[in-house]
């Protein structure tokens, strides 16, 4: 088991046929999930293809996650939350700077992912839109996106 402290990241090699279970033990957290092919890291998770092929933005148990080359990267086999975002990119230092009008450093999900993936030779520019597990984003009739309260139940999982 790998426990990832809040405001940090982790990476690991997951072999074909194996599974990972992602749990929010305290409730209210978001986990940015992204993956690359071990055979060719230029093949990576694609929100656009996954949403297109599933014909929904609300991916859940039974849905496959596809790569930029249309290969199956993973399949969601269990989901006790039922609400995840696949539209928003991971928060970044620049996003915080633009929103706050300040230039100081602020930890971000993109930075956490970049640090965790660097040992695998993955650079920050290769990290695209993540599957934001337990994040509740709603698209309004006017196309505006709104981040609403997350899945709050401690122990909520998705795998």
C-alpha positions as CSV (number, residue, x, y, z in Angstrom):
1,X,0.0,0.0,0.0
2,X,1.2,3.5,-0.8
3,X,-0.2,6.3,1.3
4,X,0.1,9.7,-0.5
5,X,0.1,12.6,2.0
6,X,-2.1,15.6,1.0
7,X,-0.4,18.1,-1.3
8,X,2.0,15.6,-2.7
9,X,2.2,13.0,-5.4
10,X,3.4,9.5,-6.1
11,X,4.2,7.4,-9.2
12,X,4.7,3.7,-9.7
13,X,4.8,1.1,-12.4
14,X,1.6,-0.9,-12.8
15,X,1.9,-4.0,-14.9
16,X,-0.8,-5.1,-17.3
17,X,-3.5,-7.2,-15.6
18,X,-2.8,-5.6,-12.2
19,X,-5.1,-3.1,-10.4
20,X,-4.8,-0.1,-8.2
21,X,-7.4,1.1,-5.6
22,X,-7.5,4.8,-4.8
23,X,-9.1,5.7,-1.5
24,X,-9.8,9.0,0.0
25,X,-9.5,8.1,3.7
26,X,-10.5,11.4,5.3
27,X,-13.1,12.5,2.7
28,X,-13.0,15.7,0.7
29,X,-9.7,15.2,-1.1
30,X,-9.1,15.0,-4.9
31,X,-6.6,12.7,-6.5
32,X,-5.2,13.7,-9.9
33,X,-4.7,10.4,-11.8
34,X,-2.6,10.3,-15.0
35,X,-0.8,7.5,-16.7
36,X,1.7,6.7,-19.4
37,X,2.6,3.6,-21.3
38,X,5.7,1.9,-20.0
39,X,6.5,0.8,-23.5
40,X,6.4,4.3,-25.0
41,X,5.8,7.3,-22.7
42,X,4.6,9.3,-25.6
43,X,1.4,7.3,-25.2
44,X,-0.6,8.8,-22.3
45,X,-4.0,9.1,-20.9
46,X,-6.5,11.1,-23.1
47,X,-9.5,12.8,-21.5
48,X,-10.8,13.6,-25.0
49,X,-10.7,10.1,-26.3
50,X,-12.0,8.6,-23.1
51,X,-15.0,11.0,-23.0
52,X,-15.6,10.6,-26.7
53,X,-15.6,6.7,-26.6
54,X,-17.7,6.6,-23.4
55,X,-20.1,9.2,-24.7
56,X,-20.2,10.8,-21.3
57,X,-18.1,13.2,-19.1
58,X,-19.1,11.2,-16.0
59,X,-16.9,8.1,-16.3
60,X,-17.5,5.5,-13.6
61,X,-17.4,1.8,-13.0
62,X,-17.3,-0.1,-16.3
63,X,-15.7,2.7,-18.4
64,X,-12.3,2.4,-20.0
65,X,-9.7,5.1,-19.9
66,X,-8.1,5.5,-23.3
67,X,-4.8,6.9,-24.5
68,X,-4.0,9.5,-27.1
69,X,-3.5,6.5,-29.5
70,X,-6.9,5.0,-28.6
71,X,-5.4,2.2,-26.6
72,X,-7.0,1.1,-23.3
73,X,-4.9,2.4,-20.4
74,X,-7.2,1.3,-17.6
75,X,-10.7,0.3,-16.8
76,X,-12.7,1.6,-13.8
77,X,-13.8,-1.6,-12.1
78,X,-15.3,-0.1,-8.9
79,X,-16.5,3.4,-8.0
80,X,-18.2,4.2,-4.7
81,X,-18.1,8.0,-5.3
82,X,-19.6,8.2,-8.8
83,X,-18.5,11.7,-9.5
84,X,-15.1,12.5,-11.0
85,X,-13.9,15.3,-13.3
86,X,-12.1,14.7,-16.6
87,X,-12.4,18.3,-18.0
88,X,-10.1,20.3,-15.8
89,X,-6.3,20.3,-16.0
90,X,-4.3,19.8,-12.8
91,X,-4.0,23.1,-10.9
92,X,-0.6,24.8,-11.6
93,X,1.6,27.5,-10.1
94,X,0.6,29.8,-13.0
95,X,-3.1,29.2,-12.4
96,X,-2.7,30.2,-8.7
97,X,-0.6,33.3,-9.8
98,X,-3.3,34.3,-12.4
99,X,-6.1,33.9,-9.9
100,X,-4.4,35.7,-7.0
101,X,-2.5,38.3,-8.9
102,X,0.7,37.4,-6.9
103,X,4.0,36.0,-8.2
104,X,5.0,33.9,-5.1
105,X,5.2,30.2,-5.1
106,X,2.2,28.0,-4.3
107,X,2.2,24.2,-4.3
108,X,0.2,22.7,-7.1
109,X,-1.1,19.4,-8.4
110,X,0.9,19.8,-11.6
111,X,4.1,20.3,-9.7
112,X,3.3,17.3,-7.5
113,X,2.8,15.2,-10.6
114,X,5.9,16.5,-12.3
115,X,8.1,15.7,-9.3
116,X,6.6,12.2,-8.9
117,X,7.0,11.4,-12.6
118,X,10.5,12.9,-13.2
119,X,12.3,9.6,-12.1
120,X,10.5,7.9,-15.0
121,X,11.8,10.4,-17.5
122,X,8.4,12.2,-17.8
123,X,8.7,16.0,-18.1
124,X,6.1,18.5,-17.0
125,X,5.0,19.3,-20.5
126,X,3.9,15.7,-21.0
127,X,1.3,16.0,-18.2
128,X,-2.1,16.7,-19.7
129,X,-5.7,16.7,-18.4
130,X,-5.9,14.4,-15.4
131,X,-8.8,12.2,-14.2
132,X,-9.6,14.2,-11.0
133,X,-11.0,11.5,-8.8
134,X,-13.6,12.6,-6.3
135,X,-13.8,16.1,-7.9
136,X,-17.3,17.3,-8.7
137,X,-17.3,19.7,-11.7
138,X,-20.7,20.6,-13.3
139,X,-21.1,22.2,-16.7
140,X,-23.9,24.7,-16.8
141,X,-26.3,25.4,-19.7
142,X,-24.2,28.3,-20.7
143,X,-21.1,26.1,-20.8
144,X,-19.5,27.6,-17.7
145,X,-17.8,25.1,-15.4
146,X,-18.4,25.1,-11.6
147,X,-16.4,23.2,-9.0
148,X,-18.9,21.9,-6.4
149,X,-18.3,20.2,-3.1
150,X,-16.4,16.9,-3.5
151,X,-17.3,13.4,-2.5
152,X,-17.1,13.7,1.3
153,X,-17.5,10.2,2.5
154,X,-14.3,8.9,4.2
155,X,-13.1,5.7,2.6
156,X,-14.6,6.5,-0.8
157,X,-12.8,4.6,-3.5
158,X,-12.3,4.3,-7.2
159,X,-10.2,1.7,-8.9
